[in-house]
Amino acid sequence: MDPSSGDDGLDDRPRRTLFRHSRIPVKALLPNFFTLLSLCAGLTAIRMAIELKFDAALLLIAAAALIDGIDGRLARALKVQSRFGAELDSLADTVNFGVAPAIILYIWAFGQLQAFGWVASMVFACCMGLRLARFNSALDVEKPKWMSNYFTGIPAPAGAMTVLLPLYLNGTGLVRVPDYPLPVALFTLAVAFMLVSTIPTWSGKLLGERISRDYVLPIFAGVALVLGLLWSYPFQTASVLTLVYLGLIPFSYRQYRSRQIMDKTANYGTLTPPDIIERGHPPDAAVPPGETKH
């Protein structure tokens, strides 16, 4: 081997191609276009924050969250899921829902806090990245179907929209929130903690499978009402929706724990006596009802 050629023998190793096939259908690129569109929205939100156009930055974060809900569903509907798309989506989510909100909050309220404000912003962005990494690593873990109705911790889009609650409250005109940067920083750290926590939060994934026809028209009316309120009273409506979401977390945790206990109880009913004894139950628990031990 000629050392001057720079060939260290690594070219002989098998290479992993970006896509499985040499020619892929155009429809397989469509979800990735939406992902890139959301990434552009998040990056532009950062620019709007630098230019002190915080209302536009909020709208762009909300648009990124809306698009984020489209690309994954589109990929599943077209049956074009790919590892490349999943990795691109995680990268976009880290920027859109971690980096962009952190920079918006730092420019908007944390300047007076100097180092501590930057630490709060940095911790939030890092926790968002850790949350997304944990989510990706758990994709192949087998779980009962009912657990699909819950997220572990606050999901990325909800975390981004929740941490921006101080901007919504400031927009209502009831209080000038930037005058209280320390509470805003502490709230940011609290949301960051909830991102990486194991607190179960309701996802509503199973709700979207089937709904009673009696609820179709009320759901349409409710969506129209929320959209109308967001258009007419954006900051007030966003504040109320965010507070309602935070208020539902304890109920979600309680419902999850109740279902978990029911699951364990049902599993014990199907165990054989040696299994029950091994799990720490006394021998009396293995005796069928109506019989006595000799």
C-alpha positions, 0 to 999 in steps of 0.5 A: 500500500502506498502511504502517500495515497492516503488509502488506509484500507477503510474503503474495503469496508461495506458501506451503508447506503442512504436508501434501501433501493437505488430508485425510490418513488417520489411519494417517499420524498413528500413527508421529508419535504414537510419536515424540511418545511417545519425546520425552515419555520423553526429557523425563521422563528429564531431570525424573527426573535433576533429582530425582536418580532416575537409575535411572528416567532410564536406563529412560526413555532406554532406552524412548525408544531402543526407541520410536525403533526403532518409529516409522520402521519403522511409517511404512515398513510403512504407507507413510506416510513424510513430511518432517514425520515425519522432521523431528519424529523428528530433533527428538525424537532430539536431545532424547532422545539428546543433551540428556537424556543430557548433563544426566543426566551433568552432574547425576550426575557433572560437578558437581565439574568445574564448567565443564569438566563442562558443556563435556563435556555441551554438546559431546556434545549438540552432536555429537548434533545435528550427527550427526543433521543429517549423517544427514538430509542424506545420505538422498538420496545414492545408495550401494551396497546393501552400505553400508546395513549400516553407519552413519557413526559411532555412531548416535544411540540407540547413542551415548546408551546408550553414553555412559551406561556409567559409570552402568551400571558404578556400578550394579554396585557394583564401583566408585563412578564419580562419584568419578572425574568427569574420566575420565567427562568424557573418555569423554563427549568420546570418544563425542561424537567417535565420533558425528561421526566417519566410523568405519563401525559395523555397523547390521545392516539387511540382516541383517533382510531374510532369515534362515535358518530354522535360526537362527530358534529360536536367535535367539528363545532369545537374545533371551529370554536377554538380556531375562531377564538385563536384568530380573535383572541390569540394570546388569551386563548393560547394561555387558557389552552396551555393552562388547561393542558398543564392542569390535565397532567395530574389526571393523566398520571392518576389514570395511567397508574390506575390502568397500570394497577389493573394490568398487574392484577390481571396478570397475576390472575393468569400466573401459575402458583410457582410464578406467584410465589416467585413474585413475592406472593405468599403460598396462600395466594396460589390456592384456588378459591374454595379450596383449603390447604392441607 
